[in-house]
């Protein structure tokens, strides 16, 4: 009996053994959002009262008028081009699930 095979009974994993993909995804999403919120709270508590004097937002920030105009003007040609061009659909592809056979 040198070539004897040891038989072990392993239970096959079933669907109930593992949590659903949706549940795992939702738990990961909630954990990520909670960690991000905790980081913001800790940063706020760390920096509260650190600077008594300093630049105010009006001294540091400026209103970006020229970049705003450039950004809005960048999308104008494609918007106008899409409005003028009619939508053409190939007659064979009007409805992908509809069969043409009688």
N, C-alpha and C positions, 0 to 999 in steps of 0.2 A: 504494500500500500504506500509506495513512495510517491506516486503521482496522484494522491488523493486531493480532492479539491474541497477546501473549507467553504461551507455554505453559511452565509450569514443572511439574515433577513433584515433588509433595510426598508423602511417605510418610504414609499414614494411621496414626494412633497405634493400636497394638494393645493387647490386654490384657496382654501381657508387658512393654510399655514402662513401665507404671505399677505400683508395688507395690500389693498388695491393701489394702483398707480395714482389715482386721483387723490386718495387720502394722503399718501406720502408726499405728493406735490403740494397739497394744501398745507400740510404741517411744515414743510420746508419754506414755503412762502411766508407763513405767519412767523416762523422763527427768524427768518431773515429780516422781516419788517420790524420785529421786536428788538433785534440786535441793533439795527440802524437807529431806531428811536432812542435806545439806551445810550448809544454813542453820542447822539446830539444832546441828550440831557446831561451826560457827564461832561461834555465839552462846555456846555453853558454854565454848569456849576463850577467848573475849573476857572473859566475866564470871568466870572461875575466879580466885579469890583477890582479887577487887576489894573485898569487904566483910569486914572482920575482926570487926566487931561490928555488931549490928543486931537487928531484931526476929526472934524465932523464930516458927515457924508457930503455936505454941500461943498466942502473944501477939497475933497478928493474926487468926487464923481462929477462928470459933466454929461449933459444931454447929448446923445449921439444922433444928431440930426442928419448929417451927411451919410453915415453908414445905414441909417434907416431908409433913406431915399434910395440908396443903391440896392439894398436888399429887396425893397418892394418893386423897383424897376426891373430887377433881374427876372422875376416871374411873370411879368406882363406879356412878353412876346409869346410864350407858350400858352398862356391863358387865352389870348386872342386867337391864336392859331387853332386851338381846339374848338373854339366856338364857331368858327367859320367852316370847318371841315365836316361834311356829313359823315355819319357812321355808316360804313358799308359792311354788310354781312353777306358772306357767300351763301347762295341759295341752298347748298347741301348742308350747311352748318347752322341752320336757323335754330334748331333745337337738337342738342346732342343725343337725347334719349329717344327721340321720335324715329321710328323706322319708316322708310319710304316704301317698303314692300306691302302689297295689298293683302 
